[in-house]
Amino acid sequence: MPNASNVAPGFVGYSSDELTEGWTDPVNIVPVTILLFLTLVWGRPRTWTAVWTLINAAIIHCYMDSFVGALGRGPLWLVNEYAFLDARYWPRKDPVVMGVSLFELLFMGPGCILWYAAEQKKSFLRHPLTLLISAFQFMGTFLYFFGEVWTGFNNLPAIDWPPQFDTYYKLKYFWFVFVFLNSLWIVIPIKLTVDSLVACARQKEKNL
């Protein structure tokens, strides 16, 4: 597991040893296993919603944010990237971030697996699962994102206020990863929720 001594602030490049360390960890088969299982049982994704659920089930919830981010397992360079991106992962192990990450592993990941199956089969359960998982994704991102905003970005690398575009670290870790990527887990769940509610309303009108 990473700690303050092996997470190098400002460290951009990695040696060949650092790039290969951790690849033999058994948790690295988790995303591949889930991808193969879902696509073999229910087929390749046929809608953008199915693509979204597949990515979240196999890569985000059941691997990156949980095993890599919260538990410090997997490729060392990726664990260190999480630590450098946000010290609430490592070395501080903030209880809110750890709780959200483990909730992803235990509930949101399995939920996305069920959601993918329902989406592929066009089951009536796809709309309740869309609303439930999207609400969890939105709330988890809200707690993660605005918790750091509230505390003045104390855990992000080299961020002052107002944030600028003048360094590599600000462009990569703040604007791209923290702002842009996290905003996807706010915007997309909202859109999917609205689409699902509209679809349910239209179906209800047809049944009247």
Secondary structure, 3 states (H helix, E strand, C coil): CCCCCCCCCCCCCCCHHHHHCCCCCHHHHHHHHHHHHHHHHHCCCCCHHHHHHHHHHHHHHHHHHHHHHHCCCCCHHHHHHHHHHCCCCCCCCCHHHHHHHHHHHHHHHHHHHHHHHHHHHCCCCHHHHHHHHHHHHHHHHHHHHHHHHHCCCCCCCCCCCCCCCCCHHHHHHHHHHHHHHHHHHHHHHHHHHHHHHHHHHHHHHHHC
